[in-house]
């Protein structure tokens, strides 16, 4: 049964294509004629390139820098817009060591010259 339906559809589409081909004229591109080349345009383009090259050379060959000041990148700092998310309450306490209130003695290890090995 499906093959019969497919054949009917093929016949209907073939008829539609035939009707469209009768109505629509064939598509043809007109022949494109090339315009004669004008030498004046070539000379104008060459002159524009020459002016650009000479202007660039003149600007870059001047002894003075075009920037009147220098930017010190070491003196600048940058803070990301989301840095506040990394700040937690009480972060100042984490940077310091709390004191207990008693003094802890500093243990000094003896140097090799102070040890008596004559025993």
Secondary structure, 3 states (H helix, E strand, C coil): CHHHHHHHHHHHHHHHHHHHHHHCCCCCCCCCCCCCCCHHHHHHHHHHHHHHHHHHHHHHHCCCCCCCCCCCHHHCCCCCCCHHHHCCCCHHHHHCCCCCCCCCCCCCCCCCCCCCCCC
